[in-house]
Amino acid sequence: MRNGNIITIEKLSKSFPIGGGEFTALSGIYLTFEKGEFSGIVGPSGSGKTTLLNILGSLDTPSEGQTNVLGRASTQMNPKVAAKLRKQHIGFIFQTYNLLPVYTVYENVEFPLLLLKKTAAERKKAVLEALEWVGLTDKIKSKPSQLSGGESQRVAIARAMVKKPDLVLADEPTANLDAENSHHILQTMEKLNQELQTTFVFATHDEKVIGYLRRIIRLEDGKVVSDENIKK
């Protein structure tokens, strides 16, 4: 990592083959993110924001240029190294929750810690703490089918945060929620950002999310058109 940045993006482009040609989703992106940011990649559908988030999370690779995320350069990461980076240091929050339906709330939140081979005592302490953060200690034994949309997303946040990751990537995390639940979710993430200094990067076009961001990076047609720090 250079100059204290936890993410550096240089000359990043991403293209996908379509028919006999190709579609350029991202073109010539240069960005840096510092530890503890609460920032968002903002733009309409098709602007490239989810593609950029996937590359930051090592779920995809650039066609040109490179990223350096938490000291790991995309040009030097094989699938095994990328999986280890995600497992140990990155939390993901998606609009569809992605909870495992046959598991309880406790077991869903515990799952990332099983991958890290934590002891039972370590897992219990971390899971109870994470569920306390999101106000769901009374739902430990519930299954996802017994939860509301807002509760399900709070479980997803707890699961993303339980290992205290350095970076959380959130893709349209409020898309399926009403205004009240959206604000509750965003206030929870804002609180965790401030208390744990976890870096949050959102991909969104939701004005409710945008209202909480302290930095707004706007994408149009795969290019950065503005990058603004917001005073709170």
C-alpha positions in Angstrom: 0.0 0.0 0.0 1.3 3.4 -0.9 0.7 6.7 0.9 -1.7 5.1 3.4 -4.2 4.2 0.7 -5.9 0.8 1.1 -7.1 0.8 -2.5 -5.2 2.2 -5.6 -6.7 1.9 -9.1 -4.6 2.8 -12.1 -5.7 3.0 -15.7 -8.4 0.4 -15.1 -10.5 -0.8 -18.0 -12.8 -3.8 -18.3 -14.4 -5.2 -21.4 -16.7 -8.1 -22.0 -17.2 -10.0 -25.3 -20.6 -9.6 -26.9 -21.4 -11.3 -30.1 -18.6 -10.6 -32.5 -17.4 -7.5 -30.6 -17.0 -6.3 -27.1 -18.6 -4.1 -24.5 -16.5 -1.7 -22.5 -17.9 -1.5 -19.0 -15.0 0.6 -17.5 -12.5 2.8 -19.2 -9.4 4.6 -17.8 -10.3 4.6 -14.1 -7.9 6.2 -11.7 -8.9 6.2 -8.0 -7.6 5.8 -4.5 -9.4 5.1 -1.2 -8.0 5.7 2.3 -8.7 3.7 5.4 -12.0 4.5 7.2 -13.7 6.1 4.1 -17.5 5.9 3.8 -17.7 6.4 0.1 -19.9 5.5 -2.9 -19.6 4.7 -6.5 -22.8 6.4 -7.9 -24.4 6.1 -11.3 -27.3 4.8 -13.2 -27.8 1.1 -14.2 -25.2 0.2 -16.8 -22.7 2.8 -15.7 -20.1 0.2 -14.5 -20.4 0.6 -10.7 -21.1 -3.1 -9.9 -18.3 -4.2 -12.3 -15.9 -1.8 -10.4 -17.0 -3.1 -7.1 -16.5 -6.7 -8.2 -13.0 -6.0 -9.3 -12.2 -4.3 -5.9 -13.5 -7.4 -4.2 -11.3 -9.7 -6.4 -14.4 -11.3 -7.8 -13.3 -10.2 -11.3 -10.1 -9.0 -12.9 -9.3 -5.9 -15.1 -8.9 -6.2 -18.8 -6.2 -3.4 -18.6 -4.5 -1.5 -15.8 -4.5 -2.8 -12.3 -5.8 -2.4 -8.8 -4.0 -2.7 -5.5 -6.4 -3.7 -2.7 -5.0 -4.1 0.9 -1.5 -4.5 -0.5 -2.4 -7.1 -3.1 -1.9 -6.2 -6.7 -4.5 -7.6 -9.2 -1.7 -8.5 -11.6 -0.1 -10.8 -8.9 -3.2 -12.5 -7.6 -4.2 -16.0 -8.7 -7.6 -17.4 -7.7 -6.3 -18.9 -4.5 -4.7 -15.7 -3.3 -7.8 -13.7 -4.3 -10.0 -16.1 -2.3 -7.8 -15.8 0.8 -8.0 -12.0 0.5 -11.8 -12.1 0.4 -12.0 -14.6 3.2 -9.8 -12.7 5.6 -10.1 -9.1 4.9 -13.3 -8.2 2.8 -16.9 -8.2 3.8 -19.7 -8.2 1.1 -23.3 -6.9 1.4 -25.6 -7.5 -1.5 -29.2 -6.3 -2.1 -30.4 -9.9 -2.2 -29.1 -10.8 1.3 -27.8 -14.2 0.2 -28.7 -15.8 3.6 -28.6 -19.6 3.8 -32.2 -20.6 4.3 -31.7 -23.8 6.2 -29.4 -22.1 8.8 -30.4 -20.0 11.8 -29.4 -16.3 12.1 -26.6 -17.4 14.4 -25.3 -20.0 11.9 -25.5 -17.6 9.0 -23.4 -15.0 10.8 -21.0 -17.7 12.1 -20.3 -19.0 8.6 -17.4 -16.7 7.7 -15.6 -17.6 11.0 -15.8 -21.3 10.2 -13.8 -20.6 7.0 -11.2 -18.8 9.2 -11.0 -21.9 11.5 -11.8 -19.9 14.7 -12.5 -21.8 17.9 -16.0 -22.3 19.1 -15.5 -19.8 21.9 -14.0 -17.2 19.5 -16.9 -17.7 17.1 -19.6 -17.4 19.8 -18.1 -14.2 21.2 -17.8 -12.6 17.7 -21.3 -13.7 16.5 -23.0 -12.3 19.6 -21.1 -9.1 19.3 -22.0 -8.7 15.6 -25.7 -9.4 16.3 -25.7 -6.9 19.1 -24.3 -4.3 16.6 -27.3 -4.7 14.4 -29.9 -5.2 17.2 -30.8 -8.8 16.5 -29.7 -10.7 19.5 -33.4 -11.8 20.0 -33.4 -13.5 16.6 -30.5 -15.9 17.1 -32.6 -19.0 16.6 -34.8 -17.7 13.8 -34.5 -18.9 10.2 -34.3 -16.4 7.3 -37.9 -17.2 6.3 -39.0 -15.8 9.7 -37.4 -12.4 9.2 -38.5 -9.2 7.5 -36.5 -7.7 4.7 -34.9 -5.2 7.1 -34.0 -7.9 9.5 -32.5 -10.0 6.8 -30.3 -7.2 5.6 -29.2 -6.5 9.2 -28.2 -10.2 9.4 -26.2 -9.7 6.1 -24.4 -6.8 7.7 -23.6 -8.8 10.8 -22.3 -11.6 8.6 -20.1 -9.1 6.7 -18.8 -7.5 9.8 -18.3 -10.5 12.1 -14.7 -11.0 11.2 -14.0 -7.2 11.5 -12.9 -6.8 7.9 -10.7 -4.0 6.6 -13.0 -3.4 3.7 -16.8 -3.8 3.2 -18.2 -3.6 -0.3 -22.0 -3.0 -0.4 -23.9 -3.3 -3.7 -27.2 -1.6 -3.6 -27.8 -2.7 0.0 -31.1 -0.8 0.4 -32.7 -1.7 -3.0 -35.3 -4.0 -1.5 -36.1 -2.0 1.6 -38.5 0.8 2.6 -37.3 4.2 3.7 -37.5 3.4 7.4 -35.5 0.2 7.1 -33.1 1.8 4.7 -32.2 4.6 7.2 -31.8 2.0 10.0 -29.4 -0.1 7.9 -27.4 3.0 6.8 -27.1 4.3 10.4 -25.9 0.9 11.5 -23.2 0.8 8.8 -22.2 4.4 9.5 -21.8 3.6 13.2 -19.7 0.5 12.5 -17.5 2.6 10.1 -16.9 5.2 12.8 -16.3 2.7 15.7 -14.2 0.1 13.8 -12.6 2.4 11.1 -13.8 -0.2 8.5 -13.7 1.2 5.0 -17.0 1.1 3.2 -17.5 1.4 -0.5 -21.0 1.4 -1.9 -22.3 0.9 -5.4 -25.6 2.7 -5.6 -28.1 5.0 -7.3 -30.3 5.3 -4.2 -30.6 8.9 -3.0 -31.1 7.6 0.6 -27.6 6.0 0.5 -26.1 9.0 -1.3 -27.3 11.2 1.6 -25.0 9.3 4.1 -21.9 9.2 2.0 -18.8 11.3 2.8 -17.4 10.9 -0.7 -19.3 10.5 -4.0 -17.6 9.1 -7.1 -19.9 9.4 -10.1 -19.7 7.1 -13.1 -21.2 7.5 -16.5 -20.6 5.1 -19.3 -17.8 3.4 -17.4 -15.8 6.7 -16.7 -15.4 8.8 -13.6 -17.1 12.1 -14.3 -16.8 13.6 -10.7 -15.2 12.8 -7.4 -16.4 14.9 -4.4 -15.8 14.9 -0.7 -18.9 15.8 1.3 -18.6 17.8 4.5 -20.8 16.4 7.3 
